[in-house]
Amino acid sequence: MSGTTWFSISVERARRRAGVKWSHYGDDVLAAWVADMDYDPPPAVTAALRGHLERGDLGYGLMAADLPDAYAAFQQRHHGWTPDPERVRVFTSALHGLEAAIWNTTEPGDGVVVFTPVYYPFLDAIRDSGRRLVDAPLDPDGWRIDADRLDAAIDPTTRIILFCNPHNPTGRVFDADEVNAVADVAERHDLLVITDEIWGELTHGPLHRPLATCDERFAGRLVTLGSASKSFNLAGLRCAVAHVDHSPLERTLDSMSGHLQGAPSTLGVVGTLTAWTACDDWLAAVRTELTARRDQLARRLAAEAPTVGFVAPEATYLGWLDFRTTGLGDDPARALLKQGGVALSQGPKFGTGGPGFARVNFATTEEILDHVIDRIVETVAAADTVT
């Protein structure tokens, strides 16, 4: 099966899916918000899942024990890092692993650093656990980590730095100077670093370097979250891992009842194992496709909506669009939905740096993305005319 076939889907077929991306809004809305691809998952994954269904093989499974070795081999193959399988814990999602780490290493009121704007469920996880949000906003001129701002944000009750690399929503792949600044602060203030690296395979040029390979100062204070959910479009299978290089958290997890830590379903494990062991060709093809769609978005916005700021992301399939010089206000996604019939993610939800921005998901076909861009261009043109 060719890559072209893998990534070909009509709007009508997308709308027939039960997933939230296309079902949440009405049939007159084009969905470009939640971070699912419109593409079918790898054929090897669907074949493996279909085999279990056809055999009625939905009983208790033992395959979760295979995930740590598969994750380690996948990381070595793609990023040159071999995690210790003995330190890999299995969770139902990256957010599950993140919340388990926060809950078991901090107390209510303790501070958790985030680099805003950032994936807003991170902000919810901190607030919902009764921990304190410590904001270290990225520099809006390039969305870089400001080392001095990070250091100044730390206080005596700060316990964790929450890192997202590649970064959601800006698509940054943080460079060595930025990563070293995080390592320096973490070491000097004795902080745990939780790094979400589920976008690591979806880069457009710069190579992703797992934090564990970047600086020896992370050793002993690092939790790395991984999943096949983004790279292989398997979020609904609910399966993730965390490499726990932090002895206090390892001991706490070991002391907990196993069922309190949750477990992915049989199909989640099957899909993830198949993705990590048999789908490198699909992954290479989807990266090429996503880069083409990124460039399509950049080319058309520059030509047809120059008031919309867009810096092509170095990774992910998400575009962080700057509408601040248009007439769409602080929450442009709301205006685009109401006036243009296109659903983007609301920028203000991503925290500091979010007002005036919206996040667009370009993991779709050339045709669908053209229709999404058409509606953005038309809505911006109408707003600019009014203002």
ABEGO torsion letter per residue (X at the ends): XBAAAAABBBAAAAAABABAAAAABBAABBBABBBBBABBBBAAAAAAAAAAAAAGBABBBAAAAAAAAAAAAAAAAAAGBBBBAAABBBBABAAAAAAAAAAAABBBGBBBBBBOBBBAAAAAAAAAAGBBBBBBBBBABGGBBBAAAAAAABBAABABBBBBOBBOAAGBBBBAAAAAAAAAAAAAAGBBBBBBAAAAABBAGBBBBBAAAABAAABGABBBBBBAAAAAGAAAAGBBBBBBBBAAAAAAAAABBAAAAEBBBAAAAAAAAAAAAAAAAAAAAAAAAAAAAAAAAAAAAAAABAABBBBBBABEABBBBBAAABAAEABAAAAAAAAAGBBBBBAAAAEBGABGBBBBBABBBAAAAAAAAAAAAAAAAAAAAAX
